[in-house]
């Protein structure tokens, strides 16, 4: 019997912290079927943790370069990209350049949560609140986003201290459980896996942003750019060869 090739997805960690990539790999590989093959890439420049507008802007560039480098070196074509950051840096640019679905941890979580009704977000890092509000608006989910509860600890700090993280996230989820909220998104690559650990402590469904990202790609819910083909409209100068050699649309 002919065996079909597995669906191949690229997961890009747009920060430079290899431990974050490893956490994403451990969590996502544990819930991946044999028909799905995951490849992982880590940004080669930028911040070790994306925690502000500046680091988010740089991460967009790093994410695009990681994707372009993978395209140049990969032996086999991929079927989709997951941006492994809850702020989805580079989402719109990659979606325009790629010929397959692209989503990020935030967008995928919004898709899953909105299917249940209004939702809240719990994440690490106080500067993320306005950034996530803007992202939700740009993706069309602002009407269903009811509340964002940020904790002082960053995602990296929560990742490094599981005992503190579980107690901190439990309290934050309790604060985020507003009367009309139907689910709570636990957002951030560094928080991957924690939703399962605190679900029995919270009455509302807790959505893990990392597993949501994979599930949305596998279910083919991730949006695609409407333009056929891939590449860019820009003529690059001083960029890495992997970006300068991308197909250009006139």
KEKE-3310 file (N, C-alpha, C; in steps of 0.2 Angstrom, whole numbers, plus 5000, padded with zeros to 4 digits):
npx = (5004:5003:5011:5007:5015:5021:5013:5021:5027:5034:5041:5044:5054:5054:5063:5079:5082:5086:5081:5068:5063:5066:5056:5044:5046:5046:5033:5024:5028:5024:5011:5009:5004:5008:5007:5011:5025:5037:5047:5060:5065:5076:5078:5092:5096:5093:5081:5082:5071:5055:5048:5044:5040:5051:5059:5049:5048:5061:5061:5051:5059:5069:5061:5057:5069:5073:5064:5066:5080:5078:5070:5079:5088:5081:5077:5065:5049:5039:5022:5016:5018:5021:5022:5031:5028:5018:5015:5015:5025:5030:5019:5010:5018:5025:5014:5011:5022:5023:5018:5009:4998:5000:5002:5001:5005:4996:4986:4981:4976:4966:4957:4953:4948:4938:4928:4921:4916:4916:4932:4946:4963:4978:4995:5013:5022:5021:5020:5015:5001:4995:5000:4995:4981:4981:4985:4974:4964:4968:4967:4954:4947:4944:4931:4928:4937:4939:4946:4963:4975:4989:5004:5017:5029:5040:5037:5048:5054:5043:5044:5056:5053:5043:5035:5032:5026:5014:5006:5006:5000:4988:4981:4980:4972:4960:4957:4955:4943:4930:4913:4906:4915:4920:4931:4949:4964:4980:4994:5009:5025:5034:5025:5020:5012:5008:4995:4988:4992:4986:4972:4963:4961:4954:4938:4934:4937:4954:4965:4979:4992:5002:4999:4987:4991:4997:4986:4977:4984:4985:4971:4968:4963:4971:4973:4976:4986:4978:4983:4990:5005:5021:5033:5041:5037:5047:5063:5078:5091:5107:5103:5103:5107:5097:5086:5087:5086:5073:5058:5053:5039:5032)
npy = (4994:5011:5023:5039:5055:5064:5078:5093:5105:5121:5127:5143:5150:5166:5173:5173:5163:5147:5138:5141:5137:5124:5121:5123:5113:5101:5101:5102:5091:5081:5080:5077:5069:5054:5058:5071:5081:5090:5104:5114:5131:5144:5161:5170:5182:5197:5198:5189:5187:5192:5207:5220:5234:5237:5225:5217:5222:5220:5206:5202:5204:5195:5183:5182:5181:5169:5160:5162:5157:5144:5140:5141:5131:5119:5102:5097:5103:5113:5114:5123:5137:5140:5153:5155:5164:5173:5186:5186:5190:5197:5190:5195:5199:5187:5179:5185:5182:5168:5153:5145:5141:5152:5155:5162:5160:5169:5172:5160:5155:5165:5161:5149:5152:5161:5153:5148:5159:5175:5180:5179:5184:5178:5182:5184:5198:5215:5225:5219:5221:5233:5229:5217:5220:5229:5219:5210:5218:5221:5208:5206:5202:5210:5213:5202:5200:5202:5204:5207:5200:5203:5197:5201:5195:5189:5179:5171:5171:5164:5152:5147:5145:5134:5131:5143:5149:5141:5145:5158:5160:5153:5162:5173:5169:5167:5181:5184:5178:5184:5189:5186:5179:5165:5157:5156:5162:5155:5163:5163:5157:5153:5149:5137:5122:5124:5126:5114:5110:5118:5118:5110:5118:5129:5134:5138:5134:5132:5138:5133:5142:5137:5124:5127:5134:5123:5115:5123:5124:5111:5108:5116:5128:5140:5156:5160:5170:5179:5181:5172:5161:5166:5176:5192:5210:5219:5226:5221:5228:5225:5214:5197:5184:5174:5181:5191:5183:5179:5175:5189:5199:5208)
npz = (5000:4996:5004:5011:5010:5025:5032:5032:5043:5047:5062:5069:5080:5085:5094:5101:5110:5113:5123:5123:5110:5112:5122:5115:5105:5113:5119:5107:5099:5107:5105:5092:5077:5068:5055:5053:5052:5060:5059:5066:5069:5075:5079:5073:5077:5087:5101:5116:5123:5118:5122:5121:5110:5102:5102:5097:5084:5078:5079:5069:5058:5060:5060:5047:5040:5046:5040:5026:5026:5029:5018:5008:5011:5014:5010:5007:5002:5013:5021:5028:5040:5057:5068:5082:5093:5104:5100:5086:5077:5061:5054:5044:5034:5031:5027:5015:5008:5007:5000:5006:5021:5034:5052:5068:5086:5093:5084:5080:5093:5095:5085:5089:5102:5099:5093:5104:5110:5118:5125:5136:5139:5146:5150:5151:5155:5156:5146:5135:5134:5127:5114:5111:5111:5099:5090:5090:5086:5072:5067:5067:5079:5090:5095:5102:5112:5128:5140:5145:5155:5162:5169:5180:5179:5166:5151:5149:5162:5169:5162:5167:5181:5186:5197:5203:5192:5190:5201:5200:5187:5189:5198:5190:5179:5186:5189:5176:5172:5168:5169:5156:5149:5139:5138:5141:5136:5137:5134:5125:5120:5130:5140:5135:5138:5151:5152:5152:5165:5174:5171:5178:5189:5186:5181:5168:5150:5146:5135:5127:5119:5111:5107:5101:5090:5082:5080:5073:5061:5057:5055:5044:5046:5046:5039:5022:5011:4998:4986:4972:4971:4977:4986:4985:4983:4984:4980:4986:4996:5002:5010:5017:5007:5006:5007:4997:4986:4985:4975:4965:4963:4950)
capx = (5000:5006:5011:5007:5020:5018:5012:5027:5026:5040:5039:5049:5054:5057:5068:5086:5083:5085:5077:5061:5062:5066:5050:5039:5047:5044:5025:5021:5030:5020:5004:5009:5002:5014:5006:5013:5032:5038:5054:5060:5070:5077:5081:5099:5098:5087:5081:5081:5064:5052:5045:5042:5039:5057:5061:5044:5049:5067:5059:5048:5064:5072:5057:5057:5076:5074:5060:5070:5085:5075:5068:5085:5092:5077:5077:5058:5045:5034:5015:5013:5022:5019:5026:5031:5027:5011:5014:5015:5029:5031:5014:5007:5023:5026:5008:5011:5027:5023:5013:5005:4996:5005:4998:5005:5002:4990:4980:4978:4972:4960:4953:4950:4944:4932:4923:4918:4913:4921:4938:4952:4970:4983:5001:5018:5025:5015:5020:5011:4994:4993:5002:4990:4975:4982:4985:4967:4960:4971:4965:4947:4945:4944:4925:4927:4942:4936:4951:4970:4978:4997:5008:5024:5035:5040:5036:5055:5054:5038:5046:5061:5051:5037:5031:5030:5022:5007:5002:5005:4995:4981:4978:4979:4966:4954:4956:4953:4937:4925:4906:4904:4920:4919:4938:4955:4970:4987:4998:5016:5029:5037:5020:5018:5012:5005:4987:4986:4993:4981:4965:4959:4961:4950:4932:4933:4942:4961:4968:4987:4993:5006:4995:4982:4994:4998:4979:4974:4987:4983:4964:4968:4960:4975:4972:4981:4985:4973:4987:4994:5012:5024:5039:5040:5037:5053:5070:5082:5098:5111:5100:5105:5106:5091:5080:5087:5085:5066:5055:5050:5033:5032)
capy = (5000:5017:5028:5046:5059:5067:5085:5096:5112:5124:5131:5147:5154:5173:5175:5169:5158:5140:5135:5142:5133:5117:5120:5122:5106:5096:5102:5101:5084:5076:5080:5077:5062:5052:5061:5077:5082:5097:5107:5120:5136:5149:5167:5171:5189:5200:5198:5182:5187:5198:5210:5227:5236:5237:5218:5214:5224:5216:5199:5202:5204:5189:5178:5182:5178:5162:5157:5162:5153:5137:5139:5140:5125:5113:5097:5096:5109:5113:5115:5128:5140:5143:5158:5153:5169:5176:5192:5184:5195:5195:5187:5198:5198:5180:5176:5188:5179:5161:5150:5140:5144:5154:5158:5163:5158:5173:5172:5153:5155:5169:5157:5143:5155:5165:5148:5147:5165:5180:5177:5183:5182:5179:5182:5187:5205:5221:5229:5216:5222:5237:5226:5212:5224:5231:5213:5207:5223:5220:5202:5206:5199:5214:5213:5196:5200:5205:5206:5205:5200:5202:5196:5205:5190:5188:5172:5168:5170:5159:5146:5145:5143:5131:5131:5150:5150:5138:5149:5165:5159:5152:5168:5178:5166:5169:5188:5185:5175:5189:5186:5184:5176:5158:5154:5160:5160:5156:5165:5163:5151:5151:5146:5131:5116:5126:5126:5107:5109:5122:5117:5107:5123:5134:5132:5139:5131:5136:5137:5133:5145:5133:5118:5130:5135:5117:5112:5127:5123:5104:5108:5120:5134:5145:5159:5161:5176:5177:5181:5166:5161:5168:5181:5199:5215:5224:5225:5222:5230:5224:5209:5191:5181:5170:5186:5194:5178:5177:5178:5195:5200:5215)
capz = (5000:4995:5010:5009:5014:5030:5031:5035:5046:5050:5068:5070:5087:5083:5098:5101:5116:5111:5127:5121:5105:5115:5125:5110:5102:5118:5119:5101:5097:5112:5103:5085:5074:5063:5048:5054:5053:5062:5059:5071:5068:5080:5076:5074:5080:5090:5108:5119:5125:5115:5128:5120:5103:5098:5101:5092:5077:5076:5079:5063:5053:5062:5058:5039:5038:5048:5035:5020:5026:5029:5011:5004:5013:5015:5005:5005:5003:5019:5020:5033:5045:5064:5071:5089:5098:5105:5097:5079:5073:5054:5052:5038:5029:5029:5024:5009:5004:5007:4995:5010:5026:5040:5057:5074:5092:5095:5079:5081:5099:5094:5081:5093:5108:5097:5092:5110:5112:5121:5128:5139:5138:5152:5147:5155:5153:5156:5139:5130:5134:5121:5108:5109:5109:5092:5085:5090:5081:5066:5065:5067:5085:5095:5098:5107:5117:5134:5145:5145:5162:5162:5175:5180:5177:5159:5149:5151:5170:5171:5160:5171:5187:5185:5203:5204:5186:5191:5206:5197:5181:5192:5200:5184:5176:5191:5187:5169:5171:5168:5168:5149:5145:5138:5138:5143:5132:5140:5128:5125:5119:5136:5144:5132:5142:5157:5152:5154:5172:5178:5169:5184:5194:5183:5178:5161:5146:5145:5128:5126:5113:5106:5104:5097:5083:5078:5078:5068:5055:5054:5053:5039:5047:5046:5033:5017:5007:4992:4979:4970:4971:4983:4985:4987:4978:4985:4978:4992:4996:5009:5014:5016:5000:5006:5006:4991:4980:4984:4969:4965:4959:4947)
cpx = (5004:5006:5012:5012:5017:5017:5018:5026:5033:5038:5045:5049:5058:5062:5074:5087:5081:5081:5069:5059:5062:5059:5044:5040:5044:5036:5022:5022:5026:5013:5003:5008:5008:5013:5008:5021:5033:5046:5054:5066:5070:5080:5088:5101:5092:5087:5080:5074:5060:5047:5043:5042:5045:5059:5056:5046:5056:5065:5055:5053:5068:5068:5057:5064:5076:5070:5064:5076:5083:5073:5074:5089:5088:5077:5070:5054:5040:5027:5012:5019:5018:5024:5026:5032:5020:5010:5014:5019:5031:5025:5011:5012:5025:5020:5008:5016:5027:5017:5009:5003:5001:5000:5003:5001:4996:4984:4977:4973:4966:4955:4949:4945:4937:4926:4919:4914:4918:4926:4942:4958:4974:4990:5006:5021:5020:5015:5016:5004:4992:4995:4997:4983:4975:4981:4978:4963:4962:4968:4958:4944:4944:4937:4924:4932:4940:4941:4958:4973:4985:4999:5015:5029:5034:5039:5043:5055:5049:5040:5052:5059:5044:5032:5028:5025:5015:5003:5001:4999:4988:4978:4976:4973:4960:4952:4953:4946:4931:4918:4904:4909:4919:4926:4943:4961:4976:4992:5005:5020:5032:5032:5017:5018:5008:4998:4985:4987:4988:4974:4961:4958:4956:4944:4931:4939:4948:4964:4976:4988:4997:5003:4989:4985:4995:4991:4976:4978:4985:4976:4963:4964:4964:4974:4978:4980:4982:4977:4990:5001:5015:5030:5037:5039:5043:5059:5074:5089:5102:5108:5104:5103:5099:5085:5081:5086:5078:5063:5052:5044:5032:5024)
cpy = (5006:5021:5035:5050:5063:5075:5089:5103:5114:5128:5136:5151:5161:5176:5171:5164:5151:5136:5136:5138:5126:5116:5119:5115:5101:5096:5100:5094:5079:5076:5080:5070:5061:5055:5068:5078:5089:5098:5113:5125:5141:5155:5167:5177:5191:5199:5191:5181:5193:5201:5217:5228:5235:5229:5215:5216:5220:5209:5197:5200:5197:5183:5177:5179:5171:5158:5156:5158:5146:5135:5137:5133:5118:5109:5096:5102:5108:5115:5120:5131:5142:5147:5157:5158:5172:5182:5192:5189:5192:5191:5189:5197:5191:5177:5179:5184:5172:5159:5144:5144:5146:5157:5159:5160:5162:5172:5165:5152:5159:5165:5152:5146:5158:5160:5147:5153:5170:5177:5182:5181:5183:5178:5185:5193:5210:5225:5226:5218:5227:5233:5221:5215:5226:5225:5210:5212:5221:5213:5201:5202:5203:5214:5207:5196:5205:5208:5203:5205:5198:5201:5199:5201:5189:5181:5168:5166:5164:5152:5143:5143:5140:5131:5138:5151:5147:5142:5155:5165:5158:5158:5173:5175:5167:5176:5189:5182:5179:5186:5183:5180:5168:5154:5159:5157:5161:5157:5166:5157:5148:5148:5139:5125:5118:5125:5119:5106:5113:5121:5115:5112:5128:5131:5133:5135:5135:5134:5138:5136:5141:5128:5121:5131:5129:5115:5116:5126:5116:5104:5112:5126:5141:5149:5159:5167:5174:5178:5174:5167:5164:5173:5188:5204:5220:5221:5226:5224:5228:5218:5202:5188:5177:5174:5189:5190:5176:5179:5185:5196:5207:5217)
cpz = (5000:5002:5009:5013:5019:5029:5035:5037:5048:5056:5069:5076:5085:5088:5098:5106:5114:5116:5126:5115:5107:5118:5120:5106:5107:5118:5113:5098:5101:5109:5095:5082:5070:5056:5048:5056:5054:5062:5063:5069:5073:5077:5078:5077:5083:5098:5110:5122:5122:5120:5127:5112:5099:5097:5097:5085:5074:5075:5072:5057:5054:5059:5050:5037:5040:5042:5029:5020:5026:5022:5007:5005:5014:5009:5002:5006:5010:5017:5024:5038:5051:5067:5079:5094:5098:5102:5089:5075:5066:5051:5045:5032:5026:5025:5016:5004:5003:5002:4999:5016:5031:5045:5063:5080:5094:5090:5080:5087:5098:5090:5085:5099:5105:5095:5098:5112:5115:5125:5131:5138:5145:5149:5152:5151:5152:5150:5134:5129:5128:5114:5106:5108:5101:5088:5085:5085:5074:5063:5065:5073:5091:5099:5103:5112:5122:5139:5144:5152:5161:5169:5175:5178:5169:5157:5150:5158:5172:5168:5164:5178:5187:5191:5204:5198:5187:5195:5203:5191:5184:5194:5195:5180:5180:5190:5180:5167:5173:5167:5162:5146:5145:5138:5139:5139:5136:5135:5130:5124:5126:5141:5141:5137:5149:5158:5154:5162:5176:5176:5174:5189:5192:5180:5171:5157:5146:5139:5128:5119:5108:5103:5099:5090:5079:5076:5073:5061:5052:5052:5047:5040:5047:5039:5028:5013:5000:4986:4978:4970:4977:4981:4987:4981:4979:4982:4983:4991:5002:5013:5013:5010:5000:5005:4999:4985:4980:4978:4970:4961:4957:4947)
residu = (UNK:UNK:UNK:UNK:UNK:UNK:UNK:UNK:UNK:UNK:UNK:UNK:UNK:UNK:UNK:UNK:UNK:UNK:UNK:UNK:UNK:UNK:UNK:UNK:UNK:UNK:UNK:UNK:UNK:UNK:UNK:UNK:UNK:UNK:UNK:UNK:UNK:UNK:UNK:UNK:UNK:UNK:UNK:UNK:UNK:UNK:UNK:UNK:UNK:UNK:UNK:UNK:UNK:UNK:UNK:UNK:UNK:UNK:UNK:UNK:UNK:UNK:UNK:UNK:UNK:UNK:UNK:UNK:UNK:UNK:UNK:UNK:UNK:UNK:UNK:UNK:UNK:UNK:UNK:UNK:UNK:UNK:UNK:UNK:UNK:UNK:UNK:UNK:UNK:UNK:UNK:UNK:UNK:UNK:UNK:UNK:UNK:UNK:UNK:UNK:UNK:UNK:UNK:UNK:UNK:UNK:UNK:UNK:UNK:UNK:UNK:UNK:UNK:UNK:UNK:UNK:UNK:UNK:UNK:UNK:UNK:UNK:UNK:UNK:UNK:UNK:UNK:UNK:UNK:UNK:UNK:UNK:UNK:UNK:UNK:UNK:UNK:UNK:UNK:UNK:UNK:UNK:UNK:UNK:UNK:UNK:UNK:UNK:UNK:UNK:UNK:UNK:UNK:UNK:UNK:UNK:UNK:UNK:UNK:UNK:UNK:UNK:UNK:UNK:UNK:UNK:UNK:UNK:UNK:UNK:UNK:UNK:UNK:UNK:UNK:UNK:UNK:UNK:UNK:UNK:UNK:UNK:UNK:UNK:UNK:UNK:UNK:UNK:UNK:UNK:UNK:UNK:UNK:UNK:UNK:UNK:UNK:UNK:UNK:UNK:UNK:UNK:UNK:UNK:UNK:UNK:UNK:UNK:UNK:UNK:UNK:UNK:UNK:UNK:UNK:UNK:UNK:UNK:UNK:UNK:UNK:UNK:UNK:UNK:UNK:UNK:UNK:UNK:UNK:UNK:UNK:UNK:UNK:UNK:UNK:UNK:UNK:UNK:UNK:UNK:UNK:UNK:UNK:UNK:UNK:UNK:UNK:UNK:UNK:UNK)
# end
